[in-house]
Amino acid sequence: MKSHPLIFAAMLAVSALAHAAPPDAGLSAQLDDIDRRAGQAKDLSGRFTQEKHTALLKKPLVSSGRIRMKGAVVRWDTESPEPTVLYSDGREIRMYYPKQATVEVYPVDRRLSDLAASPLPRLDVLRRHFRIERAADAPRDDRTVELKLTPTDESLAQHVDEVRVTLDVPAAAVRRVEMLDADGDRTVIRFTDLRTNTGIRDGELDLSVPAGTKVSRPLEGKQGGAKR
């Protein structure tokens, strides 16, 4: 699965509630508190804007839409410039392209399934996959904290060099994620209007597609596809 920004953001679950290096006891305690408060959220919804920067383009590719999470399910509905849906239940990721009437299905690597199994990974999960540091060049204030995440897991490191995450401390929420991938591309995702415990119902985030939609599994090397 070639580095699709939203796929990796889904796997990271747009959450950097991670463990700091032991010498920074103040940051570690702060993140413990954010983790505790975020862990109380039953669901989350908000808006996102993504900018994809590549060396081949003078201007970034910009997309925007809606994100919703509940339990192990995360759903990204891109509205502009083209409608697409990314759905993950922690076991597989489905990319739905309505205009092409196509769904692409990608398995979640079992070694990383604990990252994708929940939209809000806990501290112990992220400790196993990242080295977490306070971003050295980030301004310090009482409302935000910026972290640098370096993958220690080989499967992630094949695609992602570094992740920068800005946390909103009072809201216990992520405001910005910046990913640098192995090809030198940079993706920035900003989140707005984030709300928790909005009462999302079971099944509300299910991905339902019209009859006749082509389903393919690119990593299995199948050229055709099954019809739903």
KOLTI-65793 format. One record per residue (C-alpha): residue in three letters; x, y, z. Coordinates in steps of 0.05 Angstrom, whole numbers, plus 5000, padded with zeros to 4 digits. Layout:
BEGIN
ALAXYZ
...
This chain:
BEGIN
MET500050005000
LYS503850604975
SER504051185025
HIS497051465023
PRO497052035075
LEU490151905103
ILE491651165109
PHE497651305152
ALA493951835191
ALA488551325204
MET493650825228
LEU496751355272
ALA489551525291
VAL491252255290
SER493452175361
ALA500352305390
LEU498552135462
ALA505351825469
HIS510851715519
ALA516352215525
ALA523652065537
PRO524851935611
PRO529152555624
ASP523253015607
ALA518952835667
GLY514553455658
LEU512653265587
SER511552545607
ALA506652755662
GLN503153235614
LEU502152695562
ASP499752205615
ASP494352705634
ILE492352815560
ASP492152065550
ARG487651975609
ARG482752505587
ALA482752295514
GLY481451575536
GLN474851795565
ALA472151995497
LYS466951515468
ASP466951825399
LEU469952405361
SER468052825300
GLY471053415265
ARG473653725201
PHE480353635166
THR484453985113
GLN490253615081
GLU496053915041
LYS500553455002
HIS507253764983
THR511653434930
ALA517853644893
LEU514253564826
LEU508854084841
LYS509654824856
LYS503154844895
PRO500754324946
LEU494953864931
VAL489454074979
SER483553655002
SER478453735057
GLY472753375090
ARG469953055153
ILE472852555202
ARG468952125252
MET471151595300
LYS467851105347
GLY471050505381
ALA475650165331
VAL472450505271
VAL475151125238
ARG472051435176
TRP474752005133
ASP469852305082
THR473752735033
GLU469053235001
SER473853664959
PRO476553644907
GLU473752944894
PRO469252524939
THR472751924971
VAL471751535035
LEU477051205077
TYR474250695126
SER478150285176
ASP475849805230
GLY482849615254
ARG483048985212
GLU482849275142
ILE482549945107
ARG477550085052
MET478350655002
TYR471850814966
TYR471751234902
PRO464451394886
LYS465751684816
GLN469551064795
ALA464750604832
THR470850254862
VAL473050014931
GLU480249844945
VAL481449385005
TYR488149375043
PRO489648915101
VAL492649225164
ASP499448935179
ARG498548485240
ARG504848765271
LEU501649455269
SER494449245282
ASP494549535352
LEU495750225322
ALA489750175276
ALA485349805325
SER483150435360
PRO482351155339
LEU485651355404
PRO491850925416
ARG494150905487
LEU501151065512
ASP503450345517
VAL501550225444
LEU505450815416
ARG511550665459
ARG512450035419
HIS512650385352
PHE515751075361
ARG521251465395
ILE517752075423
GLU521052745436
ARG518953455447
ALA520253825381
ALA526554225396
ASP524654825352
ALA517454885376
PRO515055475418
ARG512855285489
ASP506255525519
ASP500855265565
ARG495855095510
THR499754685460
VAL505454185457
GLU509053975394
LEU512053275389
LYS516852935342
LEU515352195329
THR520651765297
PRO518451065276
THR522250495310
ASP517949975276
GLU520949745210
SER514249695175
LEU512650415189
ALA519750655176
GLN519250405104
HIS514050945091
VAL514751485144
ASP521151835164
GLU518252295217
VAL511652555244
ARG510553225278
VAL504253285320
THR501353905354
LEU496853755413
ASP491654215442
VAL492854105516
PRO486254365545
ALA482053985493
ALA486453355496
ALA486053345420
VAL490653365360
ARG490654005319
ARG495953875268
VAL499753275239
GLU505753345192
MET508552725160
LEU515152675123
ASP515352045081
ALA521051625055
ASP520551954986
GLY521552655013
ASP514252855006
ARG510953245062
THR503653195083
VAL500353675132
ILE493453535162
ARG489854045204
PHE483753905246
THR478254385266
ASP471454355300
LEU473553735339
ARG468153485386
THR467852875430
ASN461952465458
THR457052715405
GLY452852085408
ILE455051725344
ARG450751105339
ASP453250395328
GLY453450265253
GLU453051005235
LEU460050995206
ASP459150355166
LEU461350385094
SER455550205049
VAL456650224973
PRO451750144915
ALA450649474882
GLY455549364825
THR461349724859
LYS467949394839
VAL472049134898
SER479449024889
ARG485148814934
PRO491349134902
LEU496348804948
GLU493948114927
GLY495948284855
LYS489048174826
GLN487948564762
GLY480448484761
GLY475548574818
ALA469348284848
LYS462648624844
ARG458748784905
